[in-house]
């Protein structure tokens, strides 16, 4: 998971840093969010993830970042925090709950991957995912799908074509159309 997290953080950061200001109001494949809304969402999740990986106590709601460059930087910091040997052990405070650290890391990975792809599609950027990272993501999405769908984080699962790569299957399982275009 650590290698995949780093890959997705790097892809996410490159995508976020390249968002032109005239695309902030653009629609994304994540129907609830424009590009700016998605940056604000992930800009709130990632600082909390970075703190959770370090097992630091929550001192209040994290301030959501909205600047693409700041969100890119916190993506890389969060992924780096999950590389620490103790990051994936025990429990940690993440979001409104105390959860297994492995679950917090899995949520972070899928946030970086799926929302990174959302931003890339909405802004016309490539999002070249390696096969190993895609396989890890697919496992995470399979693990989280029922709960994410129940809380509105994922849309209804779509059917990926037979023989589709793991990344496309993960997108479809999360309710995203791999062929989405604005």
C-alpha positions as CSV (number, residue, x, y, z in Angstrom):
1,X,0.0,0.0,0.0
2,X,2.8,2.4,0.8
3,X,4.2,2.4,-2.8
4,X,0.8,2.8,-4.3
5,X,0.1,5.7,-1.9
6,X,3.3,7.5,-3.0
7,X,2.4,6.9,-6.7
8,X,-1.1,8.3,-6.3
9,X,0.1,11.3,-4.2
10,X,2.6,12.2,-6.9
11,X,0.0,11.9,-9.6
12,X,-2.5,13.9,-7.6
13,X,0.1,16.6,-6.8
14,X,1.1,16.9,-10.5
15,X,-2.5,17.2,-11.4
16,X,-3.4,19.7,-8.7
17,X,-0.4,21.9,-9.4
18,X,-1.4,22.2,-13.1
19,X,-5.1,23.2,-12.5
20,X,-5.6,26.5,-14.4
21,X,-7.7,29.1,-12.6
22,X,-10.3,29.1,-15.4
23,X,-11.1,25.4,-14.7
24,X,-12.0,25.9,-11.0
25,X,-15.7,26.0,-11.8
26,X,-15.6,23.0,-14.2
27,X,-17.6,19.9,-13.5
28,X,-15.9,16.7,-12.4
29,X,-16.8,13.0,-12.7
30,X,-17.6,13.2,-9.0
31,X,-21.0,14.8,-9.6
32,X,-21.3,16.5,-6.2
33,X,-18.1,18.6,-6.9
34,X,-16.7,21.2,-9.2
35,X,-12.9,21.4,-9.4
36,X,-12.8,24.0,-6.6
37,X,-15.2,22.0,-4.4
38,X,-13.1,18.9,-4.9
39,X,-10.0,20.8,-4.0
40,X,-11.7,22.0,-0.8
41,X,-12.9,18.5,0.0
42,X,-9.5,16.8,-0.4
43,X,-7.8,19.9,1.1
44,X,-9.7,19.0,4.3
45,X,-9.2,15.2,4.2
46,X,-5.4,15.2,3.5
47,X,-4.3,17.4,6.5
48,X,-6.4,15.1,8.7
49,X,-4.8,12.1,7.1
50,X,-1.3,13.4,7.6
51,X,-2.1,14.0,11.3
52,X,-3.7,10.5,11.6
53,X,-0.6,8.8,10.1
54,X,1.6,10.5,12.7
55,X,-1.0,9.5,15.4
56,X,-1.1,13.1,16.7
57,X,-4.3,13.9,18.6
58,X,-7.0,15.9,16.9
59,X,-7.1,19.5,18.2
60,X,-10.1,20.6,16.1
61,X,-11.4,20.4,12.6
62,X,-8.6,20.8,10.1
63,X,-8.7,24.0,8.1
64,X,-9.5,23.0,4.5
65,X,-7.0,24.1,1.9
66,X,-8.3,25.3,-1.4
67,X,-5.2,26.5,-3.3
68,X,-4.1,23.9,-5.8
69,X,-0.4,24.2,-4.9
70,X,-1.2,23.9,-1.2
71,X,-3.4,20.9,-1.7
72,X,-0.7,19.3,-3.9
73,X,1.9,19.8,-1.2
74,X,-0.3,18.3,1.6
75,X,-1.0,15.3,-0.7
76,X,2.7,14.5,-0.8
77,X,3.1,15.2,3.0
78,X,0.2,12.9,3.8
79,X,1.7,10.1,1.7
80,X,5.1,10.6,3.3
81,X,3.5,10.4,6.7
82,X,2.0,7.0,5.9
83,X,5.5,5.7,5.1
84,X,6.6,5.7,8.8
85,X,6.8,2.2,10.1
86,X,4.3,2.8,12.9
87,X,1.8,4.6,10.7
88,X,-0.1,1.5,9.8
89,X,-0.2,0.0,13.3
90,X,-3.0,0.2,15.8
91,X,-5.8,2.8,15.7
92,X,-5.8,6.5,14.9
93,X,-8.3,9.4,14.9
94,X,-9.4,10.1,11.4
95,X,-12.4,12.0,10.3
96,X,-15.0,12.0,13.1
97,X,-13.9,8.6,14.5
98,X,-11.1,6.4,15.8
99,X,-10.4,3.7,13.2
100,X,-7.8,1.1,12.4
101,X,-4.8,2.9,11.0
102,X,-4.9,0.6,7.9
103,X,-8.5,1.8,7.2
104,X,-7.4,5.5,7.4
105,X,-4.5,4.7,5.0
106,X,-6.9,2.9,2.6
107,X,-9.3,5.9,2.7
108,X,-6.4,8.2,2.0
109,X,-5.2,6.1,-0.9
110,X,-8.6,6.0,-2.6
111,X,-9.1,9.7,-2.0
112,X,-5.8,10.5,-3.8
113,X,-6.5,8.0,-6.6
114,X,-10.1,8.6,-7.3
115,X,-10.2,12.4,-6.8
116,X,-6.9,12.8,-8.5
117,X,-8.4,11.1,-11.5
118,X,-11.5,13.2,-11.2
119,X,-9.4,16.4,-11.3
120,X,-7.3,15.1,-14.2
121,X,-10.4,14.3,-16.2
122,X,-12.0,17.7,-15.4
123,X,-8.9,19.6,-16.4
124,X,-7.8,17.5,-19.4
125,X,-4.7,16.1,-17.7
126,X,-3.2,12.6,-18.0
127,X,-3.4,10.3,-15.0
128,X,-1.1,7.4,-15.9
129,X,-1.5,4.8,-13.1
130,X,0.9,1.8,-12.9
131,X,-0.5,-1.7,-12.9
132,X,0.7,-2.4,-9.3
133,X,-0.8,0.8,-7.9
134,X,-4.0,0.1,-9.8
135,X,-4.3,-3.4,-8.3
136,X,-3.8,-2.0,-4.8
137,X,-6.5,0.6,-5.5
138,X,-8.9,-2.0,-6.8
139,X,-8.5,-4.0,-3.6
140,X,-9.1,-0.9,-1.5
141,X,-12.2,0.1,-3.5
142,X,-13.6,-3.4,-3.2
143,X,-13.0,-3.2,0.6
144,X,-14.7,0.2,0.9
145,X,-17.4,0.1,-1.7
146,X,-20.4,-0.9,0.3
147,X,-19.7,1.6,3.1
148,X,-18.7,4.4,0.7
149,X,-21.9,3.8,-1.4
150,X,-24.0,3.8,1.8
151,X,-22.6,7.2,2.9
152,X,-22.8,8.7,-0.6
153,X,-19.1,8.7,-1.3
154,X,-19.5,6.4,-4.3
155,X,-22.3,6.3,-6.9
156,X,-23.9,3.1,-8.1
157,X,-21.4,0.6,-9.4
158,X,-20.9,0.6,-13.1
159,X,-20.0,-2.5,-15.2
160,X,-16.5,-2.4,-16.5
161,X,-15.9,-4.1,-19.8
162,X,-14.5,-7.6,-19.7
163,X,-10.8,-7.6,-19.5
164,X,-10.7,-3.9,-18.4
165,X,-7.5,-2.9,-16.5
166,X,-7.6,-2.8,-12.7
167,X,-7.8,1.0,-12.6
168,X,-10.8,1.2,-14.9
169,X,-12.5,-1.6,-12.8
170,X,-11.8,0.5,-9.6
171,X,-13.3,3.6,-11.2
172,X,-16.4,1.7,-12.3
173,X,-16.9,0.0,-8.9
174,X,-16.7,3.5,-7.3
175,X,-19.5,4.7,-9.7
176,X,-17.2,6.6,-12.1
177,X,-17.4,6.2,-15.8
178,X,-13.8,5.6,-17.0
179,X,-14.8,7.3,-20.3
180,X,-16.2,10.5,-18.6
181,X,-15.7,13.7,-20.5
182,X,-16.9,17.2,-19.6
